Amino acid sequence: MKVGDKVWLFDGNRRVYPKSAGMSCAPIYSEHFYSVTIDSETSRSWIVDGVKFPKNNPIGIYTDQQKEDMIWARENRRKIIDVVDRCSAKELREIYNLLFKPDSDA
């Protein structure tokens, strides 16, 4: 990242709802993000809209790819969990082995 780059901030209070008449539903997750530009920097921080974000751990400031990753994870996490929840013991073991590969040194 550098000064002048477009980045995204996340605001959980920024809510946009689907245009469904008469239905109550959750806000659109992707609409919590809004685009800003990195205004300046110090030796250790990015300054965006007057707020400092540490360069070594810029939590709360996202690139295009990070934003897309968060949206994808939010939209698909529950679907994946629901499918895994219905797996057989054999399938769960296979998933376990994919996620927690045994150390070859042990």
N, C-alpha and C positions, 0 to 999 in steps of 0.2 A: 504494500500500500504506500501511497505517496500523496502529498498535498495536491488537491484538485481531483482526486479519484472519487467516483461515486461509490458510496457505501450505503448500507441499510441499518436503520435502528429499529428496535422492536419496542412497541408500546402496547402493553396488555389492555390499557384503557381506551385505545383507539379501536372502536368497534364499528364494523360494517356488516349489516345483516342481509341475507338473501332477499330478493324482491318477491318473496312468497306472501301473497295476501292471506291474512287470517291465520297464519301458522306461527307458533313460537318456536324458535330454533336458536342454536348457538351462532355466534358471529363467525364470519369467514376468517379462518386463521391467517391466511396470507395477507389479509388487509391490516393486520397488526403492524406490519413492516412499512416503513416509509423511507423514501430516498433522501439522502443528504450528501453533501460534499465535504471532504476533509478540508477544513479551513487553514490549519497551520499545524506545526509540530514543535515539540521541544525535543531534547535529547532522549527523553524517555516516554513521551506521550504523543498521541494524536489528539488534536483539538477539533471537535465537531460540534457546531452549534453552542459554543462556549463551554462544552463539557470535555474534560480530559479522559482519554481512554489509554491505559498503559500499553505500550508497544509490545511488551513481553507477554501479556495476557489480556488481549483486548476483548474482554467479555462485554457483550452488549452492542458491539459494532460488527457488522457482517458484510462479507463480500457477496457478489451475486451467487456464487456456488454454495457458500455456507447457507444463505437464505433458502435456496432451492432444496438443499439437503434437509434443513429443518422442516420445511413444508412437506417434503416427501415422507420423512419419518413420522410426522404428525398424522398425515393422511393414511399411512399404511401400517403403523404399529399395531393398532387394535385388530385389523384384519389378520395380521400375522399371528398375533397372540391367540385369537379365536381358532385359527386353523391348528396351531400347535396344541391347544387345549383339547382338541378332539383326536389327537394322534394316538396310535397304538404304542405299547411299550417298545416294540421293535423300532418304530419310527422315532420315538423319543430318544432311544439310545443312539441312533444315527445322528440326530440333531445334536445331542450332547457331545458326540465324538467330533463333530464339525466345529462346535463352539469351544470345546475344552479338550483339545488334542492332548493326549497323554505325552508327557516328556519322554523323549527317546533315550535320555540319559538315566532314567529311573530304573 
